[in-house]
Amino acid sequence: GSAVKSSGLTICDDTIITPGGRHVGRLDPVFKQGLPILESQIEQDAPDHVTLRVVPSADFDARTSGILSDALSAYLPDMKVTVVTCPAIPRGPNGKFRAVISSLHHGPQTARPS
């Protein structure tokens, strides 16, 4: 997967596979807009759907949610996007989280070691 450096940690991410078969891994430009979010995670939970989890900062509002949804949809035009807020992004046993995860089984070519 792609390595993303976040808060000094290097994290190996999954890729999103669009219904057309395109692999999308680098989605961090979506979050480079100075928006009021502390952390985020994108999960592909269906072939045509992703959930964007965000930990909001104080100025987060419905407009911010719409900006994030629109920006992610620009990278994934053939997929539905749901934005949900949460108090924290779940961490793995190593204390890190992956910015992009897939709940779908894509076969051995995209399987990631735990």
N, C-alpha and C positions, 0 to 999 in steps of 0.2 A: 504494500500500500504506500501511500504518500506519507512522508514524515513531516509533521507540523510542529514547529517549536512554539510552545505556549508557556509562559511563565517559567522559562528556563528548562522545561521538560520536553523531550522529544517523544512523540506519540505516533504509533503506527496505526493508520486509519484504513478502514474498508473503502471500497468505491461504491458509488451509486450506479446501478445499471438501469438505464432508461428502457421503456417498453420497446424502443427501436434497437436496443442492444449497445448503445453508446455507454462507455465507462466514464464516469465523472468523479474525480477525486479531489481536485483542488477547488474548494468552495469558499475559502477564506476571504476572497474579495467581497463577498456579500456582507461581511462584518467590518470592513474597513471604512465605513461611512461615519464613524464617530457617534454611533447610536448608543443610547443608554442601556447597554446590556453588560453584564459582568462575565458571563460564560454562555456558551451555546453548544448544542450537539444536534446533529442531523441524523435521523434514523430512517432508513428505508424499511417500511413495514408491509409494503405490498408492491407488486411490480410497477404500479402507476401512482404510488403515494409515498410521500416522506412526511415525517413529523419533525418540526424544528422545535427543540426544547431550548428555552432561554431563561437565564437567571437575570431578572430585570434589576436595573438600578432605579433610583428614586424618580427619574423623569420619564420612565417607560409609560406609554399609554397606547390606546387603540391605533393611533396614527403610526407609532413605531412598529406595532405588529403588522400593519398593512405594508409599510416600507420593506420590512424583512421578507414578508410573503412575496411581494412583487419582485424583489431582488433575487430571491431564490428561484422563483418561477422563470426569470429571465435565463438562468443557467439550465433549468430543467423544464422546458416549455411544454413537454408532453406528460407532465406529472402534476398531481394535485399536491398542495402544500397545506399543512395544518400547523399553526404556531400555538404552542402551549407554554405558559410560564410555570416555573417551578422554583423552589427555594434553593436547590443545588442540583448539579449534574451528578448522577451516581458514579462513584469511583470504583475501579477494580481493586484487587488485593494490594497492588503496588501503590495505591493512592493517586493514580493518574486516571484520566478519562480520555476516551477517543472522541475526536470531533465529528467523525463520520462513522456510523456503524450500519450494518445491514443485518436485519433479522431474517433475510431470505437465504436459502441455501442455493448458492450459485455454482456448486460443483468444485472439484479439487483445484481448478486453476485460480480460483479467487479465495479459497479457504485461508483463514488466518490462524496461526497457532495461538493458543490462549496464553 
